[in-house]
Amino acid sequence: MISSVSLGRPAAGKPLAMALAIGTLFSVPAAFAQDRKLESVVVTANRTPQIATEVLSDNIVISAEDIAKSGRTSLIDVLQRQRGIEVVRNGGPGTSSSVFLRGTDNKQNIVLVDGVRVGSSTSGGASWAGIPLSQIDRVEVVYGPLSTMYGADAVGGVIQIFTKKGDGPPVPTVSAGIGSYRTYNLEAGVSGSSSGFRYALRASHEESDGFSSTRRGASGFNPDRDGYDNDSASGQFSLELAKGHEIGVNFLHSDLKSQFDNNAAFDDRIQSKVSTIGAYSRNQILPNWTSQVMVSQSQDKGLNTTRTGSTHFDTKQQQVSWQNNFSVFTTDVVQLIAEHRREEVDSSTTELNRSRTTNSIAAGYQLKRGAHLAAASIRNDDNSQFGSHVTGSLSYGYRLTSALRTNASIGTSFRAPTFNDLYFPGFGFADNRPEKGRNAEVGLYYEDGKSTYSAVYYHNRLTDLLVSTPVCPVEQATHPFGCAYNVNEALLTGVTLGAKTAVGSFNLGASLDFQNPKDETTGRQLARRSKRHGTLSLDHTAGKLTTGGDIVFSAERFDDASNRTRLGGYGILNLFANYEVAPNWSLFARWNNVLDKDYELARNYNTAGSNVFVGIRYGIR
């Protein structure tokens, strides 16, 4: 075991890292940017592969190389380093977590695994702790409303997770690591292709003793360690029947067992299972017509065991989609999409045992004419609970030079209330209405093949925003412990800056977000969202050794909608190293929270102190 390292906690106050980050971001050359090779193709923005420089939605791609080099052990930690993203975790790895995109809530974003939608219909959003980083090959994050492509809940954006695909001769991979808090990790896989058959399999086991998820003073505080263990597997198989005709199947399964604090005298536990399976047929019907049919299912299961007994909240989502792409005028694309989605809930809270269906049709057009790029799309979602909702989007881009382009877009979105928002006893209201969003943004992007940078301004107005509060402003007698209810309006505005460049053997990166996520009905800041946050990164390669570090920082936030409970700002320094000891063999190490910063992402919940993780890896990730 590698013990936790403590270097003492710095004095409270605004982190020096924030001042350094702001100064550095604006003092570097304009070429400060992101490497082209990491954003060569984006699939998620328009549900079809596109050259990144032709995508009109703001986006980032986290490559397999980025994940391996970072030494991170959880998806939440990887996402926390990206621009436009904030995270919340109720304790250490394995505990309940949330991801906020551009000030939107965890429920207001869609998460896909190889095109299969995942998430809970009760709590809303993805169960991030149950999605193991060990199964992930790459991640695409597309910002802004994508309801015309994916339907309800794509208010702040879409995060798509891709598992490994096979290509070429068999490639085995093995990795093992050990770290602070008695953390262990072991993963192995193999991928390849032969005679039109492609395959990839990967399995992993992770465990940790962890640390107490809550602090003294929290409700249900228990000073015991709250650890976790996770077993997961993923696979992709495809077969080319003939040129232009392919069938395939992919799956992901994760079984997470973790501990949390709910009672001082009991070891409370959660068992979470996240699974997906999808089967598809992709066919080139005509030279200008490609059709894809996909049938998929995802499950999100949670079993909570406390002193008072056990409760379970299980969601099943089944989806059938038919997408047709037509090439017209040589460079343009017409899209026609039809989808059916069914959500079912099975819970020990019988009021939640319900189902609903959504039938959708959508059409889109992508245009390319010299320096001009444009896209338009429209969608109708007919929900069995809330009726029809029409969303639309319009985007335009122009290349000012071969390296510099500007994009502008407008789009609408909506989010259906979760079953908890509607029916949870003493919390939900059956007459809660769907949220509606209207977003406008403009961006400037530079990419010269070596370096890139981006600056985006967005203005996202939400009506009938659903918020959760411990003090219910209506029907207090029947909702004594809080509720979910619609507020009149909220406004999410901000500027997000991203940059990365290579200078010799050094790679430099930075991001900075200025945002104002506000409930316009009360004038208060939305809970757990800061007005400033960002990152700095630097790494250096000398022969077989790569070393580097990053700083993640955030200004103060409030833990509650009433803005009475303040969460202080923080700055976290992390270091990493990778050394190639032999062909395809490498050692890696990461030292997280080097300065042992004491901070909170949620009130009275602990975060990891200074800790290290080291391991060895064989093969190409």
VENCOR-V548778 format. One record per residue. N is the residue number from 1. OMEGA is omega in degrees with one decimal (999 if undefined). D_LAST is the distance of its C-alpha to the last C-alpha in Angstrom with 1 decimal. Layout:
BEGIN
n->[N | N]
omega->[OMEGA | OMEGA]
d_last->[D_LAST | D_LAST]
END
This chain:
BEGIN
n->[1 | 2 | 3 | 4 | 5 | 6 | 7 | 8 | 9 | 10 | 11 | 12 | 13 | 14 | 15 | 16 | 17 | 18 | 19 | 20 | 21 | 22 | 23 | 24 | 25 | 26 | 27 | 28 | 29 | 30 | 31 | 32 | 33 | 34 | 35 | 36 | 37 | 38 | 39 | 40 | 41 | 42 | 43 | 44 | 45 | 46 | 47 | 48 | 49 | 50 | 51 | 52 | 53 | 54 | 55 | 56 | 57 | 58 | 59 | 60 | 61 | 62 | 63 | 64 | 65 | 66 | 67 | 68 | 69 | 70 | 71 | 72 | 73 | 74 | 75 | 76 | 77 | 78 | 79 | 80 | 81 | 82 | 83 | 84 | 85 | 86 | 87 | 88 | 89 | 90 | 91 | 92 | 93 | 94 | 95 | 96 | 97 | 98 | 99 | 100 | 101 | 102 | 103 | 104 | 105 | 106 | 107 | 108 | 109 | 110 | 111 | 112 | 113 | 114 | 115 | 116 | 117 | 118 | 119 | 120 | 121 | 122 | 123 | 124 | 125 | 126 | 127 | 128 | 129 | 130 | 131 | 132 | 133 | 134 | 135 | 136 | 137 | 138 | 139 | 140 | 141 | 142 | 143 | 144 | 145 | 146 | 147 | 148 | 149 | 150 | 151 | 152 | 153 | 154 | 155 | 156 | 157 | 158 | 159 | 160 | 161 | 162 | 163 | 164 | 165 | 166 | 167 | 168 | 169 | 170 | 171 | 172 | 173 | 174 | 175 | 176 | 177 | 178 | 179 | 180 | 181 | 182 | 183 | 184 | 185 | 186 | 187 | 188 | 189 | 190 | 191 | 192 | 193 | 194 | 195 | 196 | 197 | 198 | 199 | 200 | 201 | 202 | 203 | 204 | 205 | 206 | 207 | 208 | 209 | 210 | 211 | 212 | 213 | 214 | 215 | 216 | 217 | 218 | 219 | 220 | 221 | 222 | 223 | 224 | 225 | 226 | 227 | 228 | 229 | 230 | 231 | 232 | 233 | 234 | 235 | 236 | 237 | 238 | 239 | 240 | 241 | 242 | 243 | 244 | 245 | 246 | 247 | 248 | 249 | 250 | 251 | 252 | 253 | 254 | 255 | 256 | 257 | 258 | 259 | 260 | 261 | 262 | 263 | 264 | 265 | 266 | 267 | 268 | 269 | 270 | 271 | 272 | 273 | 274 | 275 | 276 | 277 | 278 | 279 | 280 | 281 | 282 | 283 | 284 | 285 | 286 | 287 | 288 | 289 | 290 | 291 | 292 | 293 | 294 | 295 | 296 | 297 | 298 | 299 | 300 | 301 | 302 | 303 | 304 | 305 | 306 | 307 | 308 | 309 | 310 | 311 | 312 | 313 | 314 | 315 | 316 | 317 | 318 | 319 | 320 | 321 | 322 | 323 | 324 | 325 | 326 | 327 | 328 | 329 | 330 | 331 | 332 | 333 | 334 | 335 | 336 | 337 | 338 | 339 | 340 | 341 | 342 | 343 | 344 | 345 | 346 | 347 | 348 | 349 | 350 | 351 | 352 | 353 | 354 | 355 | 356 | 357 | 358 | 359 | 360 | 361 | 362 | 363 | 364 | 365 | 366 | 367 | 368 | 369 | 370 | 371 | 372 | 373 | 374 | 375 | 376 | 377 | 378 | 379 | 380 | 381 | 382 | 383 | 384 | 385 | 386 | 387 | 388 | 389 | 390 | 391 | 392 | 393 | 394 | 395 | 396 | 397 | 398 | 399 | 400 | 401 | 402 | 403 | 404 | 405 | 406 | 407 | 408 | 409 | 410 | 411 | 412 | 413 | 414 | 415 | 416 | 417 | 418 | 419 | 420 | 421 | 422 | 423 | 424 | 425 | 426 | 427 | 428 | 429 | 430 | 431 | 432 | 433 | 434 | 435 | 436 | 437 | 438 | 439 | 440 | 441 | 442 | 443 | 444 | 445 | 446 | 447 | 448 | 449 | 450 | 451 | 452 | 453 | 454 | 455 | 456 | 457 | 458 | 459 | 460 | 461 | 462 | 463 | 464 | 465 | 466 | 467 | 468 | 469 | 470 | 471 | 472 | 473 | 474 | 475 | 476 | 477 | 478 | 479 | 480 | 481 | 482 | 483 | 484 | 485 | 486 | 487 | 488 | 489 | 490 | 491 | 492 | 493 | 494 | 495 | 496 | 497 | 498 | 499 | 500 | 501 | 502 | 503 | 504 | 505 | 506 | 507 | 508 | 509 | 510 | 511 | 512 | 513 | 514 | 515 | 516 | 517 | 518 | 519 | 520 | 521 | 522 | 523 | 524 | 525 | 526 | 527 | 528 | 529 | 530 | 531 | 532 | 533 | 534 | 535 | 536 | 537 | 538 | 539 | 540 | 541 | 542 | 543 | 544 | 545 | 546 | 547 | 548 | 549 | 550 | 551 | 552 | 553 | 554 | 555 | 556 | 557 | 558 | 559 | 560 | 561 | 562 | 563 | 564 | 565 | 566 | 567 | 568 | 569 | 570 | 571 | 572 | 573 | 574 | 575 | 576 | 577 | 578 | 579 | 580 | 581 | 582 | 583 | 584 | 585 | 586 | 587 | 588 | 589 | 590 | 591 | 592 | 593 | 594 | 595 | 596 | 597 | 598 | 599 | 600 | 601 | 602 | 603 | 604 | 605 | 606 | 607 | 608 | 609 | 610 | 611 | 612 | 613 | 614 | 615 | 616 | 617 | 618 | 619 | 620 | 621]
omega->[175.0 | -174.8 | 178.3 | -178.9 | 178.2 | 178.4 | -177.7 | -176.6 | -178.8 | 179.6 | 178.7 | 179.2 | -178.4 | -173.7 | 173.7 | -178.9 | -178.9 | -179.9 | 178.4 | -178.7 | -178.6 | -179.8 | -178.8 | -176.4 | -175.3 | 178.7 | -179.1 | 179.3 | -179.2 | -179.0 | 177.3 | -165.2 | 179.6 | -174.2 | -177.9 | -172.8 | 179.3 | -178.5 | -175.7 | -178.0 | 176.5 | -177.4 | -166.1 | -170.9 | -178.3 | 177.2 | 177.1 | -178.6 | 177.6 | 170.9 | -171.9 | -177.7 | 177.4 | 179.0 | -175.3 | 174.9 | 176.2 | -174.4 | 169.8 | 175.2 | 176.3 | -172.7 | 175.1 | 178.1 | 177.7 | -177.5 | -178.4 | -177.1 | -175.2 | -176.9 | -180.0 | -179.1 | 177.9 | 179.5 | 178.9 | 179.6 | 178.0 | -179.0 | -178.8 | -178.3 | -172.9 | 179.1 | 177.9 | -174.7 | 169.3 | -179.4 | 174.8 | 178.4 | -179.6 | -178.1 | -177.4 | 177.0 | -177.9 | 180.0 | -177.9 | -175.3 | 178.6 | 176.8 | 179.1 | 175.7 | 177.1 | 176.3 | 176.8 | -178.0 | 177.4 | -178.9 | -172.7 | 179.5 | 178.8 | 176.5 | 178.9 | 171.2 | -176.7 | 177.4 | -179.0 | -177.3 | 179.1 | 177.7 | -179.5 | 176.3 | 177.5 | -179.8 | -177.8 | 177.9 | -178.2 | 172.7 | -170.2 | -178.3 | -177.7 | 178.4 | -172.7 | 178.0 | -177.0 | -179.0 | -169.8 | 175.8 | 178.6 | -179.0 | 171.6 | 175.5 | 177.6 | -174.9 | 176.6 | -176.6 | 177.7 | -179.0 | 180.0 | 178.0 | -169.8 | 176.4 | -173.9 | 170.0 | 178.5 | -176.8 | -179.6 | 179.4 | -179.8 | 174.5 | 178.9 | -179.0 | 179.6 | 173.0 | -173.7 | 171.7 | 179.8 | 177.6 | 175.8 | -179.0 | 179.8 | 179.6 | 176.0 | 175.1 | 177.0 | 178.0 | 177.1 | -179.4 | -179.4 | -177.5 | -179.4 | -177.5 | -179.2 | -179.7 | 179.8 | 178.0 | 175.8 | 178.9 | -179.9 | -180.0 | 175.8 | 179.4 | 178.9 | 178.6 | 179.2 | 175.1 | 177.2 | 178.2 | 178.6 | -176.8 | 174.2 | 177.9 | 178.1 | 178.0 | -179.1 | 172.9 | 177.9 | 174.2 | 179.6 | 173.3 | 175.9 | 179.3 | -178.8 | -177.9 | -178.0 | 176.0 | 175.6 | -177.0 | 178.2 | 174.7 | -178.6 | -177.7 | 175.7 | -174.2 | -179.1 | 175.6 | 178.5 | -176.4 | -179.9 | 164.3 | -173.7 | 172.6 | -175.8 | 176.8 | 176.4 | 179.2 | 174.1 | 177.5 | 177.5 | -179.1 | 175.7 | -177.9 | 176.9 | -178.5 | 179.9 | -178.1 | -175.1 | 171.2 | -178.1 | 177.2 | 175.6 | 179.6 | 172.0 | 175.1 | 179.7 | 178.9 | -175.5 | 173.2 | -176.1 | 179.9 | 175.7 | -176.8 | 174.7 | -178.0 | -175.3 | -174.5 | -176.6 | 178.4 | -177.4 | -175.2 | 175.1 | 169.4 | -177.3 | 175.9 | 174.9 | 179.8 | 175.8 | 170.5 | -179.7 | 176.1 | -175.3 | 171.0 | -179.3 | -171.3 | 173.2 | -175.1 | 176.6 | 179.6 | -179.0 | -176.2 | 175.5 | -179.2 | 174.0 | 174.2 | 179.7 | 174.7 | -173.4 | 175.6 | 173.5 | 177.6 | 176.5 | -175.3 | 177.1 | 176.8 | -179.4 | 178.1 | 179.7 | -178.4 | -176.2 | 179.0 | -177.3 | 174.1 | 177.5 | 179.6 | -174.2 | 177.2 | 172.0 | 175.8 | 177.3 | -174.6 | 172.3 | 179.9 | 176.9 | -177.6 | 178.7 | 176.5 | 178.9 | 175.1 | 179.4 | 179.7 | 175.9 | -172.8 | -174.3 | -179.7 | 171.4 | 179.2 | 172.2 | -173.9 | 172.1 | -176.5 | 172.1 | 179.2 | 177.3 | 176.3 | 177.1 | 178.2 | 173.4 | -173.1 | 172.0 | 170.5 | -167.3 | 179.1 | -178.0 | -175.3 | -175.7 | 176.7 | 174.1 | -179.3 | 176.0 | 174.7 | -170.6 | 168.3 | -177.1 | 176.9 | 179.8 | 178.3 | 177.5 | -174.8 | 175.3 | -179.9 | 180.0 | -179.3 | -175.1 | 173.6 | 178.7 | 177.3 | 176.4 | 179.1 | 179.2 | -176.2 | 172.6 | 176.2 | 179.5 | -175.8 | -176.4 | 177.7 | -168.3 | 178.3 | -173.7 | 174.3 | 179.7 | 176.7 | -179.8 | 177.5 | 178.9 | -176.6 | 177.7 | 176.6 | -179.2 | 177.9 | 177.4 | 172.6 | 178.9 | -178.2 | -172.5 | 178.1 | 176.2 | 178.9 | 173.0 | -178.7 | 169.5 | -178.6 | 178.3 | -177.8 | 172.2 | 176.3 | 176.4 | 176.9 | 175.0 | 177.9 | 173.2 | 178.5 | -173.9 | -164.1 | -175.9 | -175.6 | 178.7 | -178.9 | -174.6 | 172.9 | -177.3 | -178.9 | 173.7 | -174.5 | 174.9 | 173.3 | 174.9 | -178.1 | 174.5 | -174.7 | 171.5 | 179.1 | 176.4 | -176.6 | 176.4 | -174.0 | 176.7 | 177.4 | -176.9 | -179.5 | 178.2 | -176.7 | 176.9 | 168.2 | -178.3 | 173.7 | -175.1 | 171.6 | 179.7 | -178.5 | -172.7 | -179.6 | -178.7 | 173.7 | -176.7 | 177.6 | 177.1 | 178.3 | 176.1 | -178.1 | 179.1 | 177.8 | -174.0 | -177.6 | -179.9 | 177.9 | -176.3 | -175.7 | -178.4 | 179.5 | -174.9 | -175.7 | 178.5 | -176.9 | 169.3 | -178.2 | 179.5 | 168.4 | -174.3 | -176.1 | 169.9 | -179.6 | 178.3 | 177.6 | 178.2 | 173.1 | 178.4 | -176.6 | 177.9 | -175.8 | 175.3 | 177.9 | 174.1 | 176.8 | -175.1 | 179.3 | 179.1 | 170.0 | -177.9 | 179.3 | 177.5 | 170.4 | 179.8 | 178.6 | 168.2 | -176.4 | 178.5 | 178.0 | -167.8 | 168.6 | -174.4 | 177.2 | -178.8 | -175.6 | -175.9 | 178.1 | 178.5 | -171.5 | 172.4 | 176.7 | -177.4 | 175.2 | 177.9 | 172.9 | -177.2 | -178.8 | 168.9 | 177.7 | 178.5 | 171.6 | -174.2 | 178.3 | 176.6 | -177.0 | -177.2 | -176.0 | 172.7 | 177.5 | 179.7 | -179.8 | 176.0 | 175.7 | 173.9 | -176.9 | -179.1 | 173.3 | -178.3 | 175.2 | 174.0 | -176.7 | -174.3 | -178.4 | -179.4 | 178.4 | 177.8 | -177.9 | -173.7 | 171.4 | -174.5 | 174.8 | -178.8 | 172.1 | -174.4 | 177.4 | 177.3 | 178.9 | 178.2 | 176.6 | 174.4 | -179.4 | 178.9 | -176.1 | 178.8 | 178.3 | 179.6 | 176.2 | 178.4 | 172.3 | 178.2 | 179.9 | 176.8 | 175.9 | -176.8 | 177.7 | -173.5 | -176.9 | 175.9 | -178.3 | 176.0 | -176.3 | -179.4 | 168.7 | 173.9 | -173.9 | 176.4 | 172.8 | -178.6 | 168.4 | -175.8 | 171.2 | 178.1 | -176.7 | -177.9 | 176.4 | -179.2 | -179.7 | 178.7 | -175.9 | 174.1 | 176.1 | 179.5 | -176.6 | 999]
d_last->[25.5 | 25.0 | 27.8 | 27.9 | 29.1 | 32.0 | 33.3 | 35.8 | 35.8 | 37.0 | 40.1 | 40.0 | 40.3 | 38.4 | 35.4 | 35.7 | 32.1 | 33.3 | 35.9 | 33.7 | 31.1 | 33.8 | 35.4 | 32.2 | 31.1 | 34.4 | 35.0 | 32.0 | 32.5 | 32.1 | 29.1 | 27.1 | 24.3 | 20.8 | 18.9 | 19.5 | 16.2 | 14.7 | 17.6 | 18.2 | 18.6 | 19.6 | 20.3 | 21.8 | 24.8 | 26.7 | 24.8 | 24.1 | 21.7 | 23.4 | 23.0 | 22.4 | 25.6 | 27.6 | 26.6 | 29.6 | 28.0 | 26.6 | 22.9 | 19.6 | 16.0 | 13.2 | 10.1 | 6.4 | 7.4 | 10.4 | 9.1 | 7.2 | 10.3 | 12.7 | 12.4 | 13.9 | 14.3 | 15.9 | 15.7 | 19.3 | 18.5 | 16.0 | 18.7 | 21.4 | 20.2 | 20.8 | 24.1 | 26.5 | 25.0 | 26.6 | 25.7 | 28.0 | 27.3 | 30.1 | 29.1 | 25.8 | 22.5 | 23.4 | 26.5 | 27.7 | 26.0 | 26.8 | 25.3 | 27.9 | 27.4 | 30.2 | 32.5 | 32.2 | 31.9 | 29.0 | 31.1 | 31.3 | 27.8 | 26.0 | 22.6 | 20.9 | 18.1 | 17.4 | 21.0 | 22.5 | 24.5 | 24.2 | 26.7 | 29.9 | 33.3 | 35.1 | 33.5 | 31.7 | 28.2 | 24.9 | 24.5 | 21.7 | 21.7 | 20.9 | 17.7 | 14.9 | 12.1 | 10.0 | 10.4 | 9.7 | 7.4 | 10.2 | 13.9 | 17.1 | 20.2 | 23.5 | 26.6 | 30.1 | 31.9 | 30.2 | 32.8 | 33.8 | 30.4 | 29.6 | 32.9 | 33.9 | 32.1 | 30.2 | 32.4 | 30.1 | 27.0 | 24.2 | 20.7 | 18.4 | 15.2 | 12.9 | 11.0 | 8.6 | 10.8 | 11.5 | 12.6 | 14.1 | 14.4 | 12.8 | 9.3 | 9.1 | 6.8 | 9.0 | 9.6 | 13.1 | 15.0 | 18.7 | 20.7 | 23.9 | 25.8 | 24.7 | 21.2 | 18.8 | 15.4 | 13.9 | 11.0 | 10.2 | 9.3 | 10.0 | 10.2 | 12.5 | 16.0 | 19.5 | 22.9 | 22.0 | 20.2 | 16.5 | 14.8 | 11.8 | 12.3 | 10.8 | 13.2 | 13.6 | 16.7 | 17.6 | 21.1 | 23.2 | 27.0 | 26.8 | 29.9 | 32.9 | 31.9 | 35.4 | 37.8 | 41.4 | 43.5 | 41.1 | 42.5 | 41.5 | 40.3 | 39.2 | 38.1 | 36.0 | 32.3 | 30.3 | 27.1 | 24.7 | 22.6 | 20.1 | 19.0 | 16.7 | 15.3 | 14.2 | 14.5 | 15.3 | 17.8 | 19.8 | 22.6 | 24.3 | 28.0 | 29.3 | 28.5 | 28.0 | 28.0 | 24.9 | 24.7 | 21.8 | 21.0 | 18.3 | 18.5 | 17.4 | 19.4 | 19.6 | 22.5 | 23.2 | 26.2 | 27.3 | 30.5 | 32.5 | 36.0 | 38.8 | 41.6 | 42.6 | 43.5 | 40.8 | 37.2 | 36.0 | 32.9 | 30.7 | 28.7 | 26.5 | 24.9 | 22.8 | 22.2 | 21.8 | 22.4 | 23.1 | 24.5 | 25.2 | 27.1 | 26.6 | 29.5 | 31.0 | 34.6 | 36.1 | 34.9 | 34.9 | 34.1 | 30.7 | 30.9 | 28.4 | 29.4 | 27.2 | 28.4 | 26.4 | 27.0 | 25.6 | 27.0 | 27.2 | 29.2 | 30.5 | 32.9 | 34.6 | 36.8 | 39.3 | 42.7 | 44.5 | 42.4 | 39.4 | 38.5 | 35.9 | 34.6 | 32.8 | 31.8 | 31.1 | 30.4 | 30.9 | 30.5 | 31.4 | 30.7 | 31.9 | 30.8 | 32.5 | 31.8 | 34.6 | 34.5 | 37.9 | 39.5 | 36.6 | 34.5 | 35.1 | 33.6 | 35.5 | 33.7 | 35.4 | 33.8 | 35.3 | 33.9 | 35.1 | 33.7 | 35.2 | 34.7 | 36.1 | 36.5 | 37.6 | 38.6 | 41.0 | 42.5 | 44.4 | 45.1 | 41.5 | 41.5 | 41.6 | 39.8 | 39.7 | 38.7 | 37.8 | 38.5 | 37.2 | 37.8 | 36.4 | 36.9 | 35.3 | 36.0 | 33.8 | 35.8 | 35.0 | 38.0 | 37.6 | 36.8 | 37.3 | 34.7 | 35.8 | 34.9 | 37.0 | 36.4 | 38.4 | 37.8 | 40.1 | 38.9 | 41.6 | 41.1 | 43.3 | 44.0 | 44.3 | 45.3 | 44.0 | 42.1 | 41.6 | 39.0 | 38.6 | 36.8 | 37.7 | 35.6 | 36.5 | 34.8 | 36.3 | 35.0 | 37.3 | 35.7 | 32.8 | 30.7 | 32.5 | 32.9 | 34.4 | 33.8 | 36.1 | 36.0 | 37.9 | 37.0 | 38.1 | 36.4 | 37.5 | 36.3 | 38.0 | 39.0 | 37.1 | 39.1 | 39.4 | 40.9 | 43.4 | 44.3 | 43.2 | 46.5 | 47.9 | 45.1 | 44.7 | 47.2 | 47.5 | 48.8 | 45.8 | 44.9 | 41.7 | 40.4 | 40.7 | 39.0 | 39.8 | 37.4 | 38.0 | 35.8 | 35.7 | 33.0 | 32.7 | 29.6 | 29.2 | 26.5 | 27.3 | 24.1 | 23.2 | 24.3 | 25.0 | 26.9 | 28.2 | 31.3 | 32.1 | 35.2 | 35.4 | 38.4 | 37.7 | 40.9 | 40.7 | 43.8 | 44.3 | 41.4 | 40.8 | 40.7 | 40.8 | 43.3 | 44.8 | 48.3 | 49.1 | 51.5 | 52.9 | 54.3 | 53.9 | 56.0 | 53.6 | 50.4 | 51.1 | 47.4 | 46.2 | 45.0 | 43.0 | 45.2 | 45.3 | 46.1 | 47.7 | 45.2 | 42.3 | 41.0 | 37.6 | 37.7 | 35.6 | 34.0 | 30.3 | 29.2 | 25.8 | 25.0 | 22.5 | 23.1 | 22.3 | 25.3 | 24.8 | 22.0 | 22.2 | 20.4 | 22.8 | 22.6 | 25.0 | 26.0 | 29.4 | 30.9 | 34.7 | 35.5 | 38.5 | 37.8 | 41.3 | 43.4 | 46.3 | 48.6 | 48.7 | 47.4 | 44.9 | 41.2 | 38.9 | 37.6 | 34.6 | 34.0 | 34.6 | 36.2 | 33.9 | 30.3 | 27.6 | 25.0 | 24.8 | 21.8 | 21.8 | 19.4 | 20.2 | 18.6 | 20.9 | 19.7 | 16.9 | 17.4 | 16.4 | 18.5 | 19.5 | 20.9 | 21.8 | 25.0 | 25.3 | 29.0 | 31.3 | 35.1 | 37.2 | 37.0 | 39.2 | 38.3 | 41.0 | 42.4 | 45.7 | 44.1 | 45.9 | 43.0 | 41.2 | 37.7 | 37.6 | 35.2 | 32.5 | 30.2 | 27.2 | 25.7 | 22.2 | 20.8 | 17.4 | 16.5 | 13.7 | 14.9 | 13.7 | 16.1 | 15.5 | 13.5 | 9.9 | 11.2 | 11.3 | 13.5 | 13.2 | 16.2 | 17.6 | 21.3 | 22.1 | 25.6 | 26.7 | 30.3 | 30.5 | 31.6 | 33.6 | 33.0 | 33.0 | 31.1 | 33.6 | 37.1 | 37.5 | 33.8 | 32.1 | 28.9 | 26.9 | 28.6 | 27.2 | 24.3 | 21.5 | 18.2 | 16.8 | 14.2 | 12.4 | 8.8 | 8.5 | 6.3 | 3.8 | 0.0]
END
